Amino acid sequence: MKRVFVPLLVLVFLLGLVPAAMAAPLQDDTIIESGEVVNNDVVVLEGDIEIREGAIVNGDVTVFDGDAFVDGRVTGSLTLFNGDLEAGPAADISGQCVLLSGTIDADELAALNCTTIENLNLDELAPLFENAPGWFKSLPAIPGVPPMPTMPSMPTMEPMPTMEPFDPSAAVPPVAPSGPVYGGHDRGAGRVVGGFFGALTSAFFAGLLGLVVGAVAPDHVRQISRTAREKPVTGGAAGVLTAIAVPSLIILLIPLSIVLTLVCIGLLGFPIMLLLALGLVAGMLLGWVVVGAVFGERFLNRGKRRSMAWTAALGTGVMTLLVGLLSIPFGFLGGLASFIIGSIGLGAVALTQFGTKPYPRRPVAGTPEDPNKVQVVLDTLPPEEKLAS
């Protein structure tokens, strides 16, 4: 069965590579401790990031509206939008270092080979605007950039020929009679039947998606389901905020990406927008499956011990069918139910970072709160084995 669902698994869970971007509006400042290795891109929204000495980030680091202190190693690129950069003596950035509306010390600027947008001479960028498209030429003038040439006026069009006045005496084409109503059913009955089969189709594909997700990542589903079950109000609020913040951020990134492309920095903003969009879609699908798993555990299992795959499949399919049937006579109630379910599921996904971390956060053995790992292991041994050790 797993071989059959591998392509769909790759489509759904490779999108989970952007949990930090979706959960960033709900977090405080990001700190990467000394000795910690992050094998992923790091995106921070409205917060600061600190990469301490000895820490390694195997990926790109992007900060929106926040400062960065780097004293470790970044194997990718470092980009700051509206933020300052402070580098320590052990700072090492292998890729590009770009600051848009930010400052950095002159010595650090030369050492890290960084580029700041504020230090660029706009007069040198004039050739880039000479061949700009027509829609860009209508933008307000920028100091230091020569004005765009005006477009030639449109040629005058020939007047349209006058139409002949309507003659009432002209023959009117006959109107075809309406066909008979077969079986005594009107269009309302056809709409109900179509809505019923549409609900069945949606329920089938939703159950199939729940089966795939529950079979491949049962631990992630349980982690997110626990948050959705214990914190439904918090999850709903977080889901609404995430659904509003991610599209708004994508819209804000559009002009920034255009500017970065025109100044030859690269297409940095467009991959970020794509990842944010894909992450939002993946979070909404996963959140719907998670709420369906909670529905299946509470109302369908009834004491039976089913696997997470079948629980998620049955719960998601039945829940989707009920919402679809409710939408046929009461469209507003069906839409409201879909909104509530989607908000709770998306919020639980964002709070748990796609099921990779519990919410609320709990201390883990071996962290600075519990440094004595040997004593923890010895306490779990029987008395005779403890004496032998």
LUMVOTOR-257728 format. One record per residue: z, x, y of N, C-alpha, C in turn; residue in one letter. Coordinates in steps of 0.001 Angstrom, whole numbers, padded with zeros to 6 digits, always signed. Last residue first. Layout:
ZXYZXYZXYa ...
This chain:
+038551+025912-001465+037787+026550-000399+038687+027382+000514s +040597+024850-002992+039783+025928-003571+038980+026654-002504a +041599+022867-001369+042437+024016-001643+041618+025193-002199l +039409+021142-001384+039809+021716-000107+040686+022934-000327k +039299+020347-004039+038228+021175-003572+038576+021831-002243e +041695+018805-004092+041571+019988-004937+040452+020914-004486e +041230+016728-002187+042277+017734-001956+042087+018988-002814p +037643+016240-001435+038901+015899-002128+039926+017014-001955p +036216+016438+001922+036347+016932+000558+037627+016403-000089l +036182+015727+004588+035524+014801+003659+035679+015220+002205t +037319+017823+005935+038069+016560+005881+037458+015558+004922d +035321+019742+005873+036491+019901+005015+037291+018611+004899l +033560+018780+007866+033123+018798+006473+034312+018905+005539v +035162+019125+010140+034660+017789+009810+034230+017730+008356v +035565+021865+010119+036708+021002+009895+036266+019587+009530q +032947+022715+010722+033572+023090+009450+034743+022175+009143v +032459+021806+013329+031714+021216+012215+032378+021519+010874k +033851+021385+016068+034355+021981+014843+033665+021332+013654n +032906+019985+018324+032303+021280+018000+032711+021829+016647p +032381+017245+019570+032963+017511+018262+032439+018844+017759d +031196+017264+022076+032379+016441+021910+033086+016708+020579e +028903+018912+021741+030078+019483+022418+031319+018621+022327p +028035+017825+018334+027759+017980+019753+028973+018571+020430t +028959+017356+015828+028294+018634+016039+027907+018869+017474g +028319+013897+015679+029092+015030+015180+028297+016316+015326a +027517+012199+018664+027085+012651+017349+027905+013855+016948v +028476+009326+020536+028582+010770+020287+028235+011106+018857p +026012+006886+021435+027224+007207+020686+027280+008708+020464r +024661+004716+023856+024692+006054+023281+026037+006296+022621r +024198+001232+022876+024632+002299+023782+024738+003643+023066p +021487+002660+021248+021943+002153+022535+023021+001112+022269y +020154+005616+019616+020897+004353+019642+021219+003947+021074p +016756+006753+019489+018131+006953+019932+018861+005622+019946k +014311+005925+018516+014721+007302+018235+016164+007586+018622t +013222+003469+019146+014069+003583+017970+014515+004976+017625g +011876+003796+021559+011103+003529+020349+011932+003772+019090f +014298+004079+023159+013196+005053+023148+012428+004989+021831q +016111+002081+023410+016285+002983+022267+015206+004059+022189t +015121+000794+025678+016494+001307+025687+016735+002303+024563l +012509+000050+024864+012690+001024+025945+014089+001623+025935a +013084-001790+022826+012267-000603+022535+012474+000467+023600v +014520-003705+024259+015187-002973+023182+014411-001713+022814a +012471-004601+026006+013661-003940+026539+014399-003149+025473g +010693-005763+024186+010256-004598+024966+011455-003860+025549l +012353-007890+023185+011831-006840+022313+011412-005601+023064g +012898-009390+025515+014001-008831+024727+013503-007688+023840i +010250-010027+026330+011140-009265+027214+012271-008618+026426s +009207-011509+024161+008601-010245+024538+009497-009390+025417g +010953-013745+024217+010893-012881+023030+010309-011520+023393i +010367-014786+026790+011728-014374+026441+011721-013409+025260i +007579-015307+026587+008094-014410+027618+009491-013892+027265f +007475-017154+024497+006812-015854+024333+007334-014843+025351s +008859-019269+025721+009403-018633+024517+008775-017259+024285a +007077-019857+027817+008426-019404+028130+009062-018710+026931l +004810-020708+026361+004735-019512+027193+006097-018954+027551g +005931-023013+025167+005445-021905+024343+005316-020623+025118g +006482-024535+027435+007587-024090+026583+007153-022944+025668l +003862-024967+028414+004836-024255+029224+005984-023725+028373f +002578-026424+026386+002121-025079+026709+003138-024284+027504g +003221-028427+024073+003998-028023+025249+003628-026576+025598f +001457-028753+021945+001783-029913+022798+002481-029532+024094p +000992-025862+021433-000073-026872+021368+000294-028106+022194i +003220-024243+021455+002314-024155+022598+001227-025219+022584s +004404-024644+019003+005067-025191+020177+004143-025197+021389l +002666-023177+017402+002702-024637+017253+003377-025296+018450l +003316-020569+018347+001972-021102+018505+001918-022613+018376g +006008-020385+017566+005665-020308+018991+004268-020859+019241v +005678-020583+014776+006454-021589+015499+006131-021578+016991l +004153-018248+014265+003609-019574+013949+004348-020662+014719l +005938-016231+015019+004677-016376+015744+004055-017743+015504t +007939-016675+013068+008257-016817+014489+006983-017001+015319m +006515-016103+010710+007044-017459+010931+007351-017674+012409v +005846-013341+011159+004826-014356+010913+005312-015763+011210g +008351-012119+011513+007360-012076+012585+006292-013145+012404t +009626-012710+009016+010200-013146+010279+009184-013171+011399g +007852-011523+007140+008126-012956+007108+008662-013450+008449l +007876-008792+008070+006627-009539+007898+006869-011048+007936a +010575-008069+008112+009814-008043+009361+008535-008856+009241a +011127-008409+005353+011883-009145+006368+011121-009209+007680t +009374-006626+004160+009178-008062+003938+009962-008891+004946w +010444-004200+005245+009025-004534+005394+008800-006037+005236a +013094-004111+004512+012795-004305+005926+011337-004684+006133m +013625-006088+001532+013346-004848+002227+012996-005147+003679s +016263-008479+001016+014854-008100+001057+014704-006778+001798r +018633-010071-000403+018455-008690+000045+016976-008330-000083r +019739-013249+000661+018864-012449-000183+018662-011073+000434k +021175-014638+002615+021912-013958+001552+021054-013109+000640g +018914-015569+004187+019938-016449+003617+020634-015815+002411r +016340-014835+005302+016903-014147+004130+017941-015003+003419n +015825-016495+007535+014979-016569+006344+015592-015900+005117l +017566-016156+009702+017190-017508+009308+016420-017590+007991f +018212-013412+010070+019200-014449+010372+018846-015797+009758r +016018-011837+009367+017333-011552+008793+018299-012716+008959e +013974-013002+010953+013921-013069+009493+015260-012802+008846g +014849-012381+013545+014688-013783+013153+014666-013917+011637f +014679-009588+013402+015977-010220+013634+015937-011690+013227v +011889-009387+013079+012780-008909+012014+014178-009496+012165a +011034-010424+015558+010705-011133+014327+011568-010692+013155g +011946-008394+017184+012575-009709+017310+012249-010571+016099v +010144-006427+016185+011592-006244+016066+012313-007579+016189v +007623-007394+016889+007958-007235+015472+009472-007113+015286v +007860-007267+019679+007647-008571+019033+008008-008501+017548w +008137-004459+020016+009224-005359+020385+009077-006724+019765g +005609-003569+019210+006781-003203+018420+007963-004114+018739l +004062-004715+021304+003811-005071+019897+005030-004766+019031l +005251-003466+023562+005227-004923+023455+004995-005364+022019m +004824-000730+023011+006181-001247+023131+006238-002755+023005g +002011-000608+023062+002726-000323+021816+004152-000855+021864a +001609-001226+025793+001056-002102+024753+001790-001886+023431v +002936+000969+026981+003377-000400+027264+002868-001371+026203l +001444+003139+025976+002857+003001+025630+003378+001612+025888g -001020+002661+027200-000914+002569+025740+000540+002421+025300l -000220+003065+029886-000784+001792+029459-000668+001613+027952a +000696+005734+029807+001596+004664+030231+001083+003305+029769l -001649+007060+029011-000472+007080+028143+000510+005976+028522l -003284+006539+031260-003672+006058+029935-002483+006009+028999l -001873+007853+033291-002064+006410+033367-002441+005827+032005m -002098+010481+032321-000775+009868+032461-000897+008357+032530i -004885+010926+032430-004194+010883+031132-002815+010259+031209p -005121+010704+035355-005743+009741+034465-005156+009763+033050f -003851+012872+036655-003283+011529+036742-003859+010561+035736g -005404+015175+036181-004038+015089+035666-003535+013655+035641l -008008+016387+036340-007820+014968+036023-006425+014738+035458l -007739+018781+039054-007982+018353+037690-007737+016866+037530g -008028+019896+041538-006840+020263+040751-007024+019848+039293i -010051+019309+043371-010342+020210+042248-009082+020688+041544c -009725+017365+045197-009319+018714+045608-009379+019711+044458v -010520+015120+043762-011374+015600+044849-011000+017003+045304l -008388+014765+041986-009716+015073+041464-010616+015652+042555t -006310+014138+043703-006229+015363+042906-007579+015755+042334l -007284+011668+044685-007103+012805+045589-007059+014114+044808v -007238+010128+042343-008505+010348+043040-008403+011557+043968i -004520+010146+041743-005458+010775+040803-006796+011045+041470s -003527+008702+043927-003133+010096+043738-004095+010822+042802l -004681+006130+043501-005119+006961+044653-004711+008418+044518p -003334+005605+040875-004792+005594+041058-005213+006393+042282i -000589+005465+040842-001200+006727+040429-002705+006764+040680l -000005+002842+041506+000293+003887+042481-000378+005211+042129l -000769+001585+039124-001505+001288+040356-001255+002367+041411i +001176+002652+037409-000238+002936+037150-001070+002683+038403i +003488+001535+038523+003299+002983+038558+001847+003368+038316l +003027-001162+037919+003117-000734+039320+002909+000768+039448s +003095-001133+035077+001834-001423+035793+001870-001000+037263p +005919-000258+034883+004815+000537+034337+003478+000168+034984v +007556-002238+036152+007510-000866+036663+006284-000105+036164a +007291-004644+034730+006899-004597+036143+006679-003158+036602i +008154-004044+032184+006849-004692+032323+006367-004687+033773a +010705-003027+032805+009678-002133+032268+008286-002723+032441t +011993-005365+033691+011830-004234+034603+010745-003276+034114l +011890-006894+031321+011220-007383+032534+010977-006237+033512v +013434-005223+029617+012034-005505+029311+011263-006009+030516g +015950-005268+030839+015219-004001+030769+013741-004225+030457a +016565-007990+030433+016431-007460+031793+015648-006149+031804a +016613-008029+027598+015668-008854+028346+015462-008354+029759g +018712-006205+027045+017349-005915+026612+016312-006738+027352g +020871-007610+028157+020494-006294+028692+019073-005928+028296t +020762-009855+026467+020620-010018+027914+020197-008696+028559v +021098-008784+023858+019876-009517+024209+019676-009651+025713p +022571-006706+022264+022424-006690+023719+021170-007472+024128k +022507-007171+019495+023803-007018+020153+023709-007101+021668e +019769-007461+018886+020731-008471+018428+022044-008395+019188r +018552-005244+020028+018084-006580+020415+019073-007663+020004a +019970-003202+018672+020093-003346+020127+019649-004728+020586t +019122-003690+016052+020547-003739+016364+020749-003908+017869r +016371-003281+016272+016871-004632+015980+018349-004751+016314s +016214-000522+016644+015838-001399+017751+016376-002805+017532i +017169+000311+014102+017797+000790+015333+017489-000140+016505q +015372-000945+012354+016793-001311+012316+017491-000874+013605r +013004+000379+013101+013104-001068+013287+014562-001508+013272v +013630+002988+012343+013377+002696+013751+013509+001202+014022h +013846+002609+009556+015018+003048+010334+014834+002767+011823d +011252+001865+008733+012352+000893+008659+013564+001304+009482p +008357+002575+009101+009461+003040+009960+010625+002056+009895a +006756+001453+007086+006599+002861+007443+007791+003385+008235v +007456-001219+006757+007309-000359+005584+007306+001117+005955a +007516-002333+009334+008737-002312+008532+008648-001398+007336g +004811-002005+010081+005868-001330+010834+007143-001239+010015v +003493-003599+008124+003169-002181+008290+004321-001441+008970v +004682-006130+008508+004752-005474+007197+004493-003979+007321l +003981-006688+011174+005390-006511+010817+005559-005826+009477g +001195-006950+010839+001722-005869+011661+003197-005614+011358l +001215-009257+009238+000640-008010+008714+001138-006810+009502l +002330-011105+011022+003050-010749+009802+002533-009473+009175g +000239-011128+012906+001569-010680+013310+002409-010299+012093a -001833-012183+011354-001947-010807+011842-000601-010271+012328f -000702-014762+010850-001109-013866+009760-001166-012414+010231f -000277-015854+013389+000874-015604+012527+000515-014641+011396a -002927-016108+014263-002012-015197+014963-000812-014855+014105s -003819-018046+012405-004437-016715+012459-003529-015710+013147t -002141-020217+013055-002097-019635+011711-002693-018228+011707l -002961-020713+015684-001584-020290+015429-001443-019659+014050a -005612-021508+015180-005353-020310+015971-003942-019785+015781g -005146-023859+013770-005746-022728+013055-005594-021428+013848f -003998-025315+015927-003256-025090+014689-003818-023902+013922f -006025-025399+017860-004777-024708+018160-003973-024406+016917g -007919-026962+016458-008225-025579+016815-006979-024781+017146g -006472-029349+016308-006847-028653+015069-007173-027189+015360v -006246-029945+019034-005043-029761+018224-005357-028988+016948v -008929-030211+019773-008126-029172+020390-006868-028886+019590r -009651-032427+018239-010268-031136+017959-009486-029986+018569g -008102-034374+019504-007803-034019+018114-008426-032685+017741a -009394-034406+021992-007991-034010+021898-007606-033622+020484g -011922-035446+021542-011804-034007+021770-010357-033540+021697r -011332-037896+018891-011842-037459+020177-011643-035952+020326d -012333-039517+015892-011505-038509+016549-012141-038106+017875h -013885-041174+014308-012964-041807+015223-012065-040828+015949g -015798-039967+012730-014464-040120+012168-013484-040754+013125g -017624-038899+015536-017503-038929+014080-016044-039056+013685y -018964-040604+018048-017719-039888+017766-017452-039993+016275v -022486-040192+018805-021339-040948+018268-020149-040040+018016p -023627-038772+021939-023627-038950+020504-022417-039720+020020g -024869-040247+024938-023866-039445+024227-023868-039782+022753s -028353-040205+025830-027108-040921+025481-026163-040004+024724p -029765-038338+028454-029629-038516+027012-028325-039233+026699a -031297-039819+031214-030106-039137+030724-029951-039427+029242v -034639-039293+032478-033615-040094+031777-032473-039216+031287p -035415-038156+035769-035451-037945+034312-034342-038729+033627p -036803-040311+038130-035583-039611+037741-035611-039407+036241v -039673-040144+040134-039076-040563+038858-037873-039692+038541a -039369-040753+043647-039783-039921+042512-039039-040356+041267a -038339-042135+045722-039251-042876+044839-039696-042067+043643s -036868-040385+047232-036154-041300+046311-037073-042007+045346p -037527-037115+047688-038241-038396+047690-037532-039335+046727d -036228-034632+049774-036087-035408+048542-036751-036765+048690f -038444-032316+051408-037386-033334+051415-037400-034152+050137p -039024-028997+050198-039547-030325+050481-038407-031338+050492e -037569-026162+051755-037724-027046+050604-038269-028394+051056m -038937-023275+053307-038265-024579+053413-038573-025418+052191t -038375-019928+052179-039283-021065+052436-038499-022370+052448p -036238-017705+053956-036516-018480+052755-037451-019633+053081m -037410-014923+055885-036755-016236+055771-037178-016958+054507p -036953-011572+054719-037864-012646+055095-037151-013992+054966e -034430-009449+056029-035004-010213+054930-035931-011290+055482m -034319-006218+057459-034276-007669+057645-035006-008365+056511t -032581-003569+055741-033786-004157+056371-033664-005672+056472p -029357-002378+056633-030209-003069+055678-031435-003627+056390m -028796+000840+058150-028692-000619+058132-029683-001213+057138s -027496+003744+056498-028548+003047+057256-028414+001544+057111p -024085+004768+056864-025153+004280+055998-026217+003600+056856m -022964+007698+058573-023050+006247+058428-024246+005876+057566t -021272+010537+057235-022447+009932+057880-022511+008444+057610p -017792+011094+057847-018870+010827+056917-020069+010230+057661m -016347+013738+059838-016617+012327+059542-017815+012172+058623p -014626+016576+058396-015679+016009+059250-015960+014568+058881p -011175+017023+058426-012318+016715+057571-013389+016089+058441v -009044+017302+060137-009584+018516+059540-010797+018294+058683g -007552+014195+059349-007618+015362+060250-008108+016599+059517p -009651+011665+058120-008555+012576+057792-008659+013771+058731i -010461+008232+058809-010732+009665+058975-009476+010475+058704a -010258+005660+056244-009952+006214+057571-010162+007724+057603p -013195+005010+054124-011772+005220+054325-011511+005790+055710l -015879+004880+053649-015325+003835+054498-013842+004009+054738s -016470+006850+051858-016799+007124+053246-016230+006067+054189k -015931+005782+049401-014957+006713+049956-015226+006982+051439f -018130+004194+048844-016848+003511+049076-015827+004446+049694w -020154+006172+048495-020161+005316+049663-018841+004638+049924g -018859+009422+047404-019529+008130+047220-019363+007251+048453p -019432+012634+048996-018532+011599+048493-019287+010290+048326a -020577+014953+049838-021276+014189+048810-020393+013097+048220n -018719+015862+051675-020073+015612+052143-020855+014766+051152e -016260+016500+050666-016418+015149+051176-017840+014852+051634f -016386+019152+049940-016126+018177+048884-016400+016757+049354l -016722+020568+052336-017898+020359+051470-017661+019346+050374p -013981+020516+053320-015013+019666+053906-016234+019508+053012a -011959+022138+052546-012333+021099+051593-013454+020213+052121l -011336+023772+054613-012044+024389+053496-012513+023358+052485e -009886+022086+056200-011213+022476+056665-012028+023104+055546d -007433+021879+054959-008378+020794+054743-009771+021136+055230l -005779+024250+053254-006505+024067+054503-007581+023017+054287n -002675+023684+051629-004129+023792+051544-004745+023534+052922l +000020+023266+051682-000453+024555+052185-001971+024702+052137n +000439+020817+050486+000684+020910+051918+000144+022219+052506e +000103+021323+047771-000943+020588+048481-000771+020732+049995i +000682+024413+046273+001260+023302+047012+000169+022649+047837t +000771+026116+043250-000094+025598+044309+000590+024416+044958t +002155+029149+041809+002122+027710+042046+001182+027381+043203c +002882+031567+040499+001479+031235+040758+001305+029730+040944n +005432+032455+040278+005017+031441+039309+003565+031031+039492l +005505+034307+042409+005872+034726+041052+005352+033751+040004a +004798+032871+044684+003923+033950+044224+004221+034331+042778a +006920+031017+044775+005541+030549+044791+004587+031614+044273l +009154+032642+044948+008934+031896+043701+007506+031375+043625e +008771+033551+047570+008786+034506+046467+008521+033803+045137d +008913+031088+048973+007690+031892+049008+007646+032902+047865a +010201+028162+047366+010417+029427+048048+009176+030301+047936d +008634+025012+047899+009101+026032+046971+009252+027324+047764i +008162+021439+048340+008334+022808+048834+008852+023702+047727t +005737+018717+048331+006979+019376+047935+007008+020804+048446g +003303+017295+048051+004328+016885+049017+005690+017432+048596s +002828+018419+044943+002218+017507+045894+003315+016945+046777l +002469+021343+043238+003443+020567+043999+002691+019733+045020l +001787+022783+040107+001239+022071+041256+002349+021259+041897v +000940+025163+037908+002123+024714+038648+001640+024119+039962c -000525+025431+034652-000634+025309+036092+000669+024783+036676q +001297+027182+032056+000147+026465+032583+000117+026460+034093g +003671+028648+031719+002427+029185+031173+001205+028503+031769s +006350+029620+033473+005446+028476+033367+004093+029007+032937i +009588+030593+033477+008288+031012+032934+007460+029754+032728d +012620+031869+034818+011607+030816+034796+010267+031373+034330a +014794+033519+035107+014159+033485+033784+013068+032437+033693a +015740+033138+037701+015150+034444+037354+014428+034439+036018p +014622+029776+038615+015601+030804+038341+014940+032118+037956g +013220+027766+041184+013042+028525+039954+014123+029593+039846a +012767+024614+042412+013624+025796+042509+013573+026510+041168e +010765+022363+044149+010908+023192+042954+011784+024389+043279l +010837+018956+045330+010919+020392+045542+011166+021111+044217d +008541+016144+045511+009756+016808+045056+009674+018309+045280g +006113+014575+045270+007173+014274+046227+008503+014855+045748n +005435+015437+042111+004962+014528+043133+006149+014149+044018f +004806+018310+040276+005827+017586+041036+005139+016743+042101l +004072+019729+037188+003525+018996+038329+004644+018188+038968t +003347+022301+035014+004448+021680+035757+003862+021050+037017l +001900+022700+031730+001822+022672+033186+003037+021974+033764s +003436+024384+028960+002332+023640+029557+002332+023769+031068g +005702+025804+028344+004440+026301+027803+003231+025577+028377t +008317+026820+030157+007449+025652+030028+006087+026156+029571v +011590+028065+029911+010179+028300+029663+009460+026966+029493r +014060+028059+032514+013658+028274+031136+012157+028461+031049g +014741+027281+034935+015202+028621+034602+014886+028936+033147d +013987+025033+037356+013453+025632+036137+014005+027037+036014v +014571+022053+038771+015143+023397+038695+014760+023978+037345f +012995+019623+040774+013013+020327+039489+013657+021700+039681a +013298+016299+042216+013261+017758+042281+013341+018356+040878d +011201+013355+042626+012404+014062+042185+012194+015568+042271g +008804+011744+042388+009874+011442+043340+011193+012058+042865d +008020+012578+039155+007627+011718+040262+008867+011414+041102f +007099+015291+037214+008234+014673+037918+007680+013887+039101v +006160+016596+034137+005702+015875+035322+006887+015139+035921t +005296+019129+031966+006433+018525+032661+005912+017907+033952v +003743+019550+028752+003664+019460+030212+004897+018760+030756d +005117+021638+026117+004317+020541+026641+004299+020600+028154g +007736+022658+024989+006392+022864+024471+005525+021676+024875n +010229+024017+026650+009502+022750+026634+008072+023047+026198v +013290+025580+026069+011844+025684+025917+011273+024272+025868i +016112+027330+027448+015473+026102+026994+013953+026279+026993a +017011+029682+028623+016987+029629+027159+016363+028368+026612g +018367+028087+031418+017929+029339+030818+018050+029265+029299e +017371+024592+031807+018273+025733+031925+017741+026944+031168r +015841+022469+033695+015522+023208+032473+016293+024519+032549i +016326+019416+035095+016874+020773+035081+016587+021397+033723e +015053+016937+037248+015037+017568+035927+015544+018990+036080i +015734+013796+038927+015572+015243+038891+015563+015734+037448d +013860+010746+039527+015017+011513+039076+014696+012995+039073g +011557+009024+039371+012653+008812+040320+013937+009487+039835e +010717+009823+036143+010392+008931+037241+011645+008714+038090l +009437+012370+034177+010646+011878+034839+010220+011068+036055v +008185+013392+031133+007838+012676+032353+009117+012076+032919v +007194+015886+028973+008365+015308+029632+007908+014703+030945v +005651+016246+025765+005552+016192+027218+006767+015475+027791d +007328+018112+023150+006687+016908+023664+006530+017055+025175n +009559+019523+021870+008168+019602+021438+007436+018333+021859n +012077+021267+023210+011456+019942+023324+009978+020088+022989v +014941+022930+022326+013483+023016+022264+012929+021597+022254v +017835+024491+023702+017176+023274+023246+015666+023437+023338e +018931+026732+024874+018705+026763+023438+018008+025529+022901g +020498+024877+027393+020099+026200+026921+020006+026197+025399s +019271+021461+027873+020290+022491+027743+019706+023801+027244e +017807+019661+030228+017455+020292+028954+018335+021525+028822i +018416+016700+031844+018898+018074+031710+018526+018565+030306i +017471+014285+034169+017199+014860+032852+017623+016316+032853t +019347+011701+035824+018675+012994+035829+018560+013548+034413d +019225+008520+034125+019589+009352+035251+018804+010660+035175d +017043+005763+033143+017865+006918+032887+018213+007619+034192q +015169+003800+033418+016499+003356+033054+017465+004519+032879l +012674+004899+033927+013307+004161+035009+014725+003731+034703p +012155+006136+031305+012597+006943+032441+013202+006120+033560a +011122+004788+029184+012558+004661+029392+013049+005383+030620a +008439+005447+029333+008831+004052+029458+010304+003911+029738m +008424+008252+029044+007825+007657+030231+008250+006217+030412a +009612+008617+026566+010301+009107+027761+009722+008484+029014a +007767+007572+024749+009004+006834+025006+009706+007316+026244p +005131+008344+023987+005477+008230+025407+006760+007459+025621v +004474+008301+021367+004706+009629+021945+005098+009566+023401l +003798+005902+020302+005211+006142+020547+005513+007519+021072g +001189+005932+019583+001493+005499+020945+002950+005697+021280l +001363+006481+016973+001022+007601+017841+001216+007235+019297l +001899+003931+016001+003017+004840+016211+002640+006139+016896f -000531+002433+015917+000675+001881+016525+001656+002969+016885v -002527+004033+014733-002800+003364+016003-001529+002927+016695l -001300+004832+012360-001623+005856+013363-001866+005214+014718v -001179+002332+011090+000051+003047+011429-000204+004088+012505l -003849+001792+010642-003119+000955+011594-001814+001594+012013l -004411+003872+008728-005074+003829+010042-004343+002982+011068p -002496+003191+006593-002377+004439+007359-003135+004375+008676v -002577+001027+004898-002144+000781+006271-002018+002053+007097f -003376+001984+002425-004200+000973+003082-003866+000853+004549v -001375+003695+001704-002685+004257+001997-003560+003255+002736r +000734+001968+001227+000802+002827+002412-000545+003433+002745k +000000+000824-001204+000000+000000+000000+000000+000858+001254m 
